[in-house]
């Protein structure tokens, strides 16, 4: 009888340990990041943030990279990411197609596109860019491409877009003289080497909108999404956490809702969107 009880207890413990392992596995989440920089640069920025979030939540968060923005778009449209840092227009699409919802965003700055030329360029107005080749990171990069092309088009300026995959590539190719102008955003420009920043000039700024949110897929439990949100907000309360977020860059982390991105719906950005193949 004692042996039977012992066998039963051992079996029960095994089941509990196995179940615990399954629960732990279910709480390992993919965290996607829009590829504004090359993969190693993104990993240097985001892996320490994920380590801090894991410490604050007890969850496992794995950085899930995409080789370029087109791949990233396919990934979030298919719901591949559990959590994802993305541009505001992507947030609208993700909300409509996969019911992603915002958790947090930067409340210390706004997002806008910038149009750059070489510091030595004779160009002084955007009108001079009509029918010229202009570099963009990708068709659907929000500030650097969609906002910029929509505002240029509204002013009767038609450019010949050439896509070079990343913001960094835009800046490098401009310095190499491969185009007369290129789209970017201030955050990625300031992440470049000083020699790059010193040899580019901002020609034009778009209107400002709320910046990139961190979104969550509906399959993530309410408990876990709230845990990640609290951990993000807690990072904003510590010197170490603020320093990590500043690398994104996020100046002041706050809660986010889809209402923050409602103004995007009236900008005509859909006229410039290229659907991923």
Secondary structure, DSSP 8 states (H G I E B T S, - for coil): -HHHHHHHHHHHHHHHHHHHHHHHHHTEEEEEE--SS-HHHHHHHHHHHHHHHHHHHS-EEEEE--SSHHHHHHHHHTT--SEEEE-HHHHHHHHHHH--EEEEEESS--B-EEEEEETT----SGGGGTT-EEEES-TT-IIIIIIHHHHHHHTT---EEEE-SSHHHHHHHHHTTSSSEEEEEHHHHTTS-HHHHHTEEEEEE---B---EEEE-TTS-HHHHHHHHHHHHHHTTSHHHHHHHHTTT-SSEEE--GGGGGGGGGS-GGGT-----
